């Protein structure tokens, strides 16, 4: 039997405009007794502290429990932004912005830092995908491998949730694009 670890994460949930006693009771009875709920910016926000064998199991069972409550809830995402600035990278790994800049430029570390994904030519700060950065950091022993893996899991879950929403909004478009991308 695997050792259980406590994972802290938050889910952003749509379809529940009010957090009344009936909704709270249904969520609690469905297994969400390890979460704190609030309404934030028009969405139900659930902060979980869940024991599980892995972060994947913790998040997926929480999503299942939210849906099991049958209160009209649809999980939008795990509230962990995948796009990060250089400053946010530094904050997440507890290092200085200057050191992160040295990783980016190759002045420190083994090189091949992942390139930014957004704002490459704008005056705004470029943005990197946290899952790609954490993978690089973990593979270069700058953060624990588990942290890099957890970022990958969260990104994969969020991608799957977004794909479900897109498919529900416009299934023909998703089918067309999926075929076009697969044959490219």
C-alpha positions as CSV (number, residue, x, y, z in Angstrom):
1,X,0.0,0.0,0.0
2,X,1.3,3.4,-1.0
3,X,1.9,6.1,1.6
4,X,-0.7,8.8,1.6
5,X,0.5,12.4,1.3
6,X,-1.6,15.5,1.9
7,X,-2.0,17.7,-1.2
8,X,-3.2,21.3,-1.2
9,X,-4.9,22.6,-4.3
10,X,-7.8,24.7,-5.4
11,X,-10.5,24.1,-8.0
12,X,-12.4,26.8,-9.9
13,X,-16.0,25.6,-10.4
14,X,-18.8,26.9,-12.6
15,X,-22.6,26.4,-12.3
16,X,-23.0,27.2,-8.6
17,X,-24.0,30.9,-8.3
18,X,-24.8,30.7,-4.6
19,X,-23.2,28.8,-1.7
20,X,-26.3,28.0,0.3
21,X,-26.8,25.3,2.9
22,X,-28.3,22.8,0.4
23,X,-25.2,23.1,-1.9
24,X,-22.8,22.9,1.1
25,X,-24.5,19.8,2.4
26,X,-24.5,18.1,-1.0
27,X,-20.8,18.8,-1.5
28,X,-20.0,17.6,2.0
29,X,-22.0,14.4,1.5
30,X,-20.3,13.8,-1.9
31,X,-16.9,13.6,-0.2
32,X,-15.8,17.2,-0.3
33,X,-15.5,17.4,3.5
34,X,-11.8,18.3,3.1
35,X,-12.5,21.5,1.2
36,X,-13.3,25.1,2.1
37,X,-15.7,26.8,-0.3
38,X,-16.3,30.4,-1.2
39,X,-17.6,32.4,-4.1
40,X,-14.8,34.3,-5.9
41,X,-15.5,36.4,-9.0
42,X,-18.7,34.6,-9.8
43,X,-17.3,31.1,-9.5
44,X,-17.3,28.6,-6.7
45,X,-13.8,28.3,-5.3
46,X,-12.8,25.1,-3.5
47,X,-9.6,24.9,-1.5
48,X,-8.8,21.2,-0.9
49,X,-6.4,19.6,1.5
50,X,-6.7,16.0,0.4
51,X,-4.7,12.9,1.3
52,X,-4.0,10.6,-1.6
53,X,-1.3,8.4,-3.1
54,X,-0.5,11.1,-5.6
55,X,-1.4,14.6,-6.6
56,X,-3.2,13.1,-9.7
57,X,-5.4,10.9,-7.5
58,X,-6.1,13.8,-5.1
59,X,-7.2,16.2,-7.8
60,X,-9.2,13.6,-9.9
61,X,-11.1,12.3,-6.8
62,X,-11.9,15.9,-5.8
63,X,-13.2,16.7,-9.3
64,X,-15.3,13.4,-9.2
65,X,-16.6,14.4,-5.7
66,X,-17.7,17.8,-6.9
67,X,-19.6,16.3,-9.8
68,X,-21.0,13.6,-7.6
69,X,-22.7,16.3,-5.5
70,X,-25.1,16.9,-8.4
71,X,-25.5,20.6,-7.7
72,X,-24.9,21.7,-11.3
73,X,-21.2,22.1,-10.7
74,X,-18.6,21.9,-13.5
75,X,-15.0,22.1,-12.6
76,X,-13.3,24.6,-14.8
77,X,-9.7,24.1,-13.7
78,X,-7.2,23.6,-11.0
79,X,-6.3,27.1,-9.9
80,X,-2.6,27.1,-10.8
81,X,-1.6,29.4,-13.6
82,X,0.7,27.7,-16.0
83,X,1.9,30.9,-17.6
84,X,4.6,32.5,-15.4
85,X,6.9,35.5,-15.6
86,X,10.6,35.4,-14.7
87,X,9.7,37.0,-11.3
88,X,7.1,34.3,-10.7
89,X,9.6,31.6,-11.5
90,X,12.0,33.1,-9.0
91,X,9.2,33.3,-6.4
92,X,8.1,29.6,-6.9
93,X,11.6,28.2,-6.6
94,X,12.8,30.6,-3.8
95,X,15.7,32.1,-5.9
96,X,16.5,35.6,-7.1
97,X,15.2,37.0,-10.4
98,X,18.8,37.5,-11.3
99,X,19.6,33.8,-10.9
100,X,16.5,32.9,-12.9
101,X,17.7,35.3,-15.6
102,X,21.1,33.5,-15.6
103,X,19.3,30.2,-16.1
104,X,17.3,31.7,-19.0
105,X,20.4,33.2,-20.7
106,X,22.5,30.1,-20.1
107,X,25.0,32.0,-17.9
108,X,24.2,29.5,-15.1
109,X,23.1,25.9,-15.3
110,X,23.4,23.5,-18.1
111,X,21.7,25.7,-20.7
112,X,18.7,24.9,-22.9
113,X,16.2,26.6,-20.6
114,X,12.8,26.4,-22.2
115,X,11.9,29.3,-24.4
116,X,9.0,31.7,-23.5
117,X,5.6,30.9,-25.0
118,X,4.0,34.4,-25.0
119,X,4.9,38.0,-25.6
120,X,8.1,37.1,-27.4
121,X,8.3,40.4,-29.3
122,X,6.1,42.7,-27.2
123,X,7.3,45.2,-24.6
124,X,5.6,43.1,-22.0
125,X,7.4,40.6,-19.9
126,X,7.6,37.2,-21.7
127,X,5.7,34.3,-20.2
128,X,6.9,30.7,-19.8
129,X,4.8,27.6,-19.3
130,X,5.4,26.5,-15.7
131,X,5.2,22.8,-16.6
132,X,8.0,23.2,-19.1
133,X,10.1,25.3,-16.7
134,X,9.5,23.0,-13.7
135,X,10.5,20.0,-15.9
136,X,13.8,21.7,-16.8
137,X,14.4,22.7,-13.1
138,X,13.6,19.2,-11.9
139,X,15.8,17.5,-14.5
140,X,18.7,19.8,-13.4
141,X,18.2,19.2,-9.7
142,X,17.1,22.7,-8.9
143,X,13.7,21.6,-7.6
144,X,12.5,18.2,-6.4
145,X,11.5,15.9,-9.2
146,X,8.1,15.5,-7.6
147,X,7.5,19.3,-8.0
148,X,8.2,19.1,-11.7
149,X,5.9,16.1,-12.0
150,X,3.1,17.7,-10.1
151,X,3.2,20.7,-12.5
152,X,2.9,18.3,-15.4
153,X,-0.1,16.6,-13.8
154,X,-1.9,19.9,-13.1
155,X,-1.2,21.1,-16.7
156,X,-2.6,17.8,-18.1
157,X,-5.7,17.9,-16.0
158,X,-6.3,21.6,-16.9
159,X,-5.8,20.8,-20.6
160,X,-8.3,17.9,-20.4
161,X,-10.9,20.1,-18.7
162,X,-10.5,22.8,-21.3
163,X,-10.7,20.3,-24.1
164,X,-14.0,19.0,-22.6
165,X,-15.4,22.6,-22.5
166,X,-14.4,23.3,-26.1
167,X,-15.9,20.1,-27.3
168,X,-19.2,20.9,-25.5
169,X,-19.2,24.4,-27.0
170,X,-18.4,23.5,-30.6
171,X,-17.9,19.7,-31.2
172,X,-17.7,20.1,-35.0
173,X,-14.8,22.6,-34.8
174,X,-12.9,20.5,-32.3
175,X,-13.4,17.4,-34.5
176,X,-12.2,19.3,-37.6
177,X,-9.2,20.8,-35.9
178,X,-8.2,17.5,-34.2
179,X,-8.2,15.8,-37.6
180,X,-6.2,18.6,-39.3
181,X,-3.6,18.7,-36.6
182,X,-3.3,14.9,-36.6
183,X,-2.6,14.8,-40.3
184,X,-0.2,17.8,-40.3
